[in-house]
Amino acid sequence: MLQKLSTFDLINSTYIAQSIYTLIKIDIFDKLIAGKSSSQNLANSCSINAAKLQILLDLAVSMDFLGQKDNCYFLRKKGMNLTRAVNSWERDYFTIWAEGLQSAAAQTPAWLTQDMNAYETANGATIWEHYRTNRALGKSFEKFQDRISHLAHLPELTKIIQLHAGERFLDIAGGKGALAFQLAIQNPQAVGAVLDQPHMEPIFQEHALEVAEQAGVAQVTFIVGNMLKHIPTGFNTYLIKHALHDWDDESVCTVLMNIAQTMDSSSRLLIIEGVKQPQHKDNVLMQARAYEQAIWTCGKLRTLSDFENLLQRSGLKIRDMQETNVFDLSILECIKQ
């Protein structure tokens, strides 16, 4: 579908996205949960110009986010997904796009000639520094990642990743432990741990309580650490999901070498990442994802050859590769050379 967009439609889609974000920002979709309303009443509730607001509302109607009847506007399903009442990834993705990525994309010409990524050029800080200081935006990013993980990633990964009784696994840079807890619930005889930075520990503990209430206590603990410095020993399976794409090749090699040093001949490492392959040449979503990653961080989406070279430098090799039904989610099973 995206390939069929004309140049004219492509340019106009940017106007549409900006207008929908603006309606999110001024809480129009949330205000309409209570029922239909006129543009004048909505404008009065926001202390803004009614005639200008109507331009955005009519555009939202044309895109089926809103409906209109008797000079009043009401929510359609697409619009409901952009409210706070619905725990959807779409609202948060609009926010991180409009308040961070859009300005980074505008710096693409400068990015082509500079060492720093476009996000840093646009916002005066790396994406992670920016999210630490702008907690509202940081929380939108975390919620977006969490929803995508639960809706798309975890169902795929828990179907594929099997753990045997007594197996010990470590989720590296595992955040609040979403993947680790799901694996532990599915494999109750396995014992898991999450390795991440100190600021993630209270978020992990909060999630652990949520899991315990819904599914019972799972055998997952939190280990404070930094994957660039040290990886704990004593695990059969090491996992790292959607973290390596945020880092440059040298940093990735450091992480992989740290993991390799803890492994023995019976250990395995599961790298869970999007892997660019020849068949993705005409996949617009994969190519756009590669561009987004490159302007967002100092990392990149990598090809299978890229991973093979980095693993070889780190003393590891690929034993198996499994695709999933998610376009940027493959599993590379790695062992020591």
Beta strands, then each sheet from edge to edge (+ up, - down):
strand 1: 66-69
strand 2: 72-75
strand 3: 168-172
strand 4: 191-196
strand 5: 220-224
strand 6: 237-241
strand 7: 268-273
strand 8: 275-276
strand 9: 302-303
strand 10: 316-323
strand 11: 330-336
sheet 1: 1+ 2-
sheet 2: 5+ 4+ 3+ 6+ 7+ 11- 10+
sheet 3: 8+ 9+
end
